[in-house]
Amino acid sequence: MEQVIVAGAGIVGVSTAIWLQRAGYKVTLVDRQGPASGTSHGNAGVLAASGLTPVTMPGLVKKAPFMLLDKFSPLFLRAGYFPRLLPFLAEYLGKCNYEDVRLYAKGMAPLVHDTVSQHRALAKGTGAEQFIEDTDYCFGYADNQDFLADAIAWDLRREWNVDFDVMAGKAYGKIDPIYDGKFATVVRCSQHGRISDPGAYVQALAKHFEAEGGQLELATVTDLRQDSSGRAILITDKGEMGADKIALTTGVWSKPLLQKFGIRVPMESERGYHIELVNPELYPKNSMMVVGGKFAVTPMNGRIRCAGVVEFAGLEAGKREAPLKMLSHHIQSLFSELNYDSQIDWLGHRPALVDSLPMIGSITGNENLFTAFGHQHLGLTGGAKTGRIISELISQDGSSVDVSPYHTNRFN
Ligand SMILES: Cc1cc2nc3c(=O)[nH]c(=O)nc-3n(C[C@H](O)[C@H](O)[C@H](O)COP(=O)(O)OP(=O)(O)OC[C@H]3O[C@@H](n4cnc5c(N)ncnc54)[C@H](O)[C@@H]3O)c2cc1C
């Protein structure tokens, strides 16, 4: 039986491990802290089939300096981190044009358009099905002018056949009373989904993987290589492990592990936060992107999770006050009359490459080593399918999805 090691047990790694196991491989899943201990724990839980627009939309370059000065705006930057960030930022902001946005949509569409059915296929027979819900995904605009200003995004979604309807905030308030009087305009996208507890979902999938004979190892990966006979070797703080293939799914932490291969990985953490309202007296019906604050509100098991913010401050800095204050401010004005027991906050790291597309595929010259990371804001949405793609690349030597937009060498 051929062996594969999957390094990193977020949604991408766990999906990869399960699909490989189903394809008949002996799989070992390695994580330094265990399943869903990274970004996959605290995301907004939205299965965003309409996720076709990057952060780098046209107009951002002009708006960004004003956003950084406005404490209620969702963009943050740690001044001391700026010199390190600058090369990334220059390239990243260079993508704020219509042509690159269209390339992004073309690249992401195959990973996100069928997200709900991909998650259902992944979770089938695992016990994790209970976390998947079919729902609408809404975008709430406090001012109709802001909706009109977002025309590029909605035109693009229309082109990609996203099914949505635009309604007055008052009309939507009748459907989802918690939002009554909160928005001028709401756009409701159908055929979306949500995960009612993203961390527990990934952990349930990992439990199933182990119950089916998969091995889970707690170890920190420090290096990987392919030896002259083609064997794939993973080096960890607990020793070396060998296999026929390795898939590297360590999210935003993947960059230093790839440096030795000469692969350029222009990736930064787009830090994000969540605040949860525990045991609220009323829940929203659907997930809602609060456009003014760029955070998503999702009803979850026993709580409402409000997750968003884009902060550039690197991987080492801990939680910072200003983004949490901004999120709190928006939550307070949205749910001022809502009673709940307590709040919990969390910081997470979205893996963002300059073109906002992931790196999925084998490493040129080391064909038994594979990468799958860099899904930025859409790793939960695209993670189930990405695992399936890696499994197909390994077991069938090719995938039904064209992986050329995600090539590991595309920045060299
Ligand atoms: C606030 C916020 C809201 C979000 N909302 C959504 C949403 O609604 N929908 C959506 O689709 N996406 C959302 N995302 C993005 C999504 O969460 C991520 O893209 C996704 O979780 C990335 O998954 P991953 O498996 O690649 O990485 P991770 O979940 O980060 O997993 C990587 C794993 O690798 C392990 N690891 C790292 N380094 C090592 C090492 N050296 N050795 C061993 N193990 C290692 C870590 O412990 C971790 O478990 C959100 C993100 C944030 C921050």
The ligand as an SDF file (V2000), in Angstrom:
LIG
                    3D

 53 58  0  0  0  0  0  0  0  0999 V2000
  -11.6430   36.0320   10.6520 C   0  0  0  0  0  0  0  0  0  0  0  0
  -11.6520   35.0100    9.5360 C   0  0  0  0  0  0  0  0  0  0  0  0
  -12.8580   34.6680    8.9410 C   0  0  0  0  0  0  0  0  0  0  0  0
  -12.8690   33.7510    7.8910 C   0  0  0  0  0  0  0  0  0  0  0  0
  -14.0670   33.3730    7.3530 N   0  0  0  0  0  0  0  0  0  0  0  0
  -14.1110   32.4580    6.3550 C   0  0  0  0  0  0  0  0  0  0  0  0
  -15.3560   32.0200    5.8360 C   0  0  0  0  0  0  0  0  0  0  0  0
  -16.4280   32.4110    6.3020 O   0  0  0  0  0  0  0  0  0  0  0  0
  -15.3410   31.1410    4.7970 N   0  0  0  0  0  0  0  0  0  0  0  0
  -14.1800   30.6670    4.2780 C   0  0  0  0  0  0  0  0  0  0  0  0
  -14.2130   29.9140    3.3060 O   0  0  0  0  0  0  0  0  0  0  0  0
  -12.9690   31.0130    4.8020 N   0  0  0  0  0  0  0  0  0  0  0  0
  -12.9150   31.8860    5.8260 C   0  0  0  0  0  0  0  0  0  0  0  0
  -11.7190   32.2590    6.3630 N   0  0  0  0  0  0  0  0  0  0  0  0
  -10.4750   31.7080    5.7830 C   0  0  0  0  0  0  0  0  0  0  0  0
  -10.2310   30.2830    6.2190 C   0  0  0  0  0  0  0  0  0  0  0  0
  -10.4240   30.1300    7.6060 O   0  0  0  0  0  0  0  0  0  0  0  0
   -8.7910   29.8560    5.8580 C   0  0  0  0  0  0  0  0  0  0  0  0
   -8.5270   30.1500    4.5000 O   0  0  0  0  0  0  0  0  0  0  0  0
   -8.6170   28.3590    6.0700 C   0  0  0  0  0  0  0  0  0  0  0  0
   -8.9440   28.0040    7.3920 O   0  0  0  0  0  0  0  0  0  0  0  0
   -7.1950   27.9010    5.7550 C   0  0  0  0  0  0  0  0  0  0  0  0
   -7.1550   26.5180    5.9870 O   0  0  0  0  0  0  0  0  0  0  0  0
   -5.8030   25.7210    5.9250 P   0  0  0  0  0  0  0  0  0  0  0  0
   -6.1360   24.2950    6.1420 O   0  0  0  0  0  0  0  0  0  0  0  0
   -5.0730   26.0900    4.6760 O   0  0  0  0  0  0  0  0  0  0  0  0
   -4.9040   26.3280    7.1040 O   0  0  0  0  0  0  0  0  0  0  0  0
   -5.0350   26.2130    8.6970 P   0  0  0  0  0  0  0  0  0  0  0  0
   -6.4210   26.0000    9.1350 O   0  0  0  0  0  0  0  0  0  0  0  0
   -4.3290   27.3850    9.2500 O   0  0  0  0  0  0  0  0  0  0  0  0
   -4.2490   24.8910    9.0320 O   0  0  0  0  0  0  0  0  0  0  0  0
   -2.8540   24.7930    8.9750 C   0  0  0  0  0  0  0  0  0  0  0  0
   -2.4300   23.7710   10.0140 C   0  0  0  0  0  0  0  0  0  0  0  0
   -1.0260   23.5630    9.8790 O   0  0  0  0  0  0  0  0  0  0  0  0
   -0.4810   23.4180   11.1670 C   0  0  0  0  0  0  0  0  0  0  0  0
    0.9460   23.7960   11.0730 N   0  0  0  0  0  0  0  0  0  0  0  0
    1.4630   24.9620   10.6930 C   0  0  0  0  0  0  0  0  0  0  0  0
    2.7880   24.9070   10.6810 N   0  0  0  0  0  0  0  0  0  0  0  0
    3.1260   23.6670   11.0600 C   0  0  0  0  0  0  0  0  0  0  0  0
    4.3710   22.9930   11.2370 C   0  0  0  0  0  0  0  0  0  0  0  0
    5.5200   23.5980   11.0080 N   0  0  0  0  0  0  0  0  0  0  0  0
    4.3490   21.7050   11.6510 N   0  0  0  0  0  0  0  0  0  0  0  0
    3.1600   21.0710   11.8910 C   0  0  0  0  0  0  0  0  0  0  0  0
    1.9760   21.6510   11.7390 N   0  0  0  0  0  0  0  0  0  0  0  0
    1.9470   22.9420   11.3180 C   0  0  0  0  0  0  0  0  0  0  0  0
   -1.2860   24.3530   12.0560 C   0  0  0  0  0  0  0  0  0  0  0  0
   -1.2390   23.9190   13.4070 O   0  0  0  0  0  0  0  0  0  0  0  0
   -2.6800   24.2250   11.4470 C   0  0  0  0  0  0  0  0  0  0  0  0
   -3.4570   23.2550   12.1190 O   0  0  0  0  0  0  0  0  0  0  0  0
  -11.6660   33.1640    7.4330 C   0  0  0  0  0  0  0  0  0  0  0  0
  -10.4660   33.4830    8.0720 C   0  0  0  0  0  0  0  0  0  0  0  0
  -10.4480   34.3840    9.1300 C   0  0  0  0  0  0  0  0  0  0  0  0
   -9.1510   34.6900    9.8200 C   0  0  0  0  0  0  0  0  0  0  0  0
  1  2  1  0
  2  3  1  0
  2 52  2  0
  3  4  2  0
  4  5  1  0
  4 50  1  0
  5  6  2  0
  6  7  1  0
  6 13  1  0
  7  8  2  0
  7  9  1  0
  9 10  1  0
 10 11  2  0
 10 12  1  0
 12 13  2  0
 13 14  1  0
 14 15  1  0
 14 50  1  0
 15 16  1  0
 16 17  1  0
 16 18  1  0
 18 19  1  0
 18 20  1  0
 20 21  1  0
 20 22  1  0
 22 23  1  0
 23 24  1  0
 24 25  2  0
 24 26  1  0
 24 27  1  0
 27 28  1  0
 28 29  2  0
 28 30  1  0
 28 31  1  0
 31 32  1  0
 32 33  1  0
 33 34  1  0
 33 48  1  0
 34 35  1  0
 35 36  1  0
 35 46  1  0
 36 37  1  0
 36 45  1  0
 37 38  2  0
 38 39  1  0
 39 40  1  0
 39 45  2  0
 40 41  1  0
 40 42  2  0
 42 43  1  0
 43 44  2  0
 44 45  1  0
 46 47  1  0
 46 48  1  0
 48 49  1  0
 50 51  2  0
 51 52  1  0
 52 53  1  0
M  END
$$$$
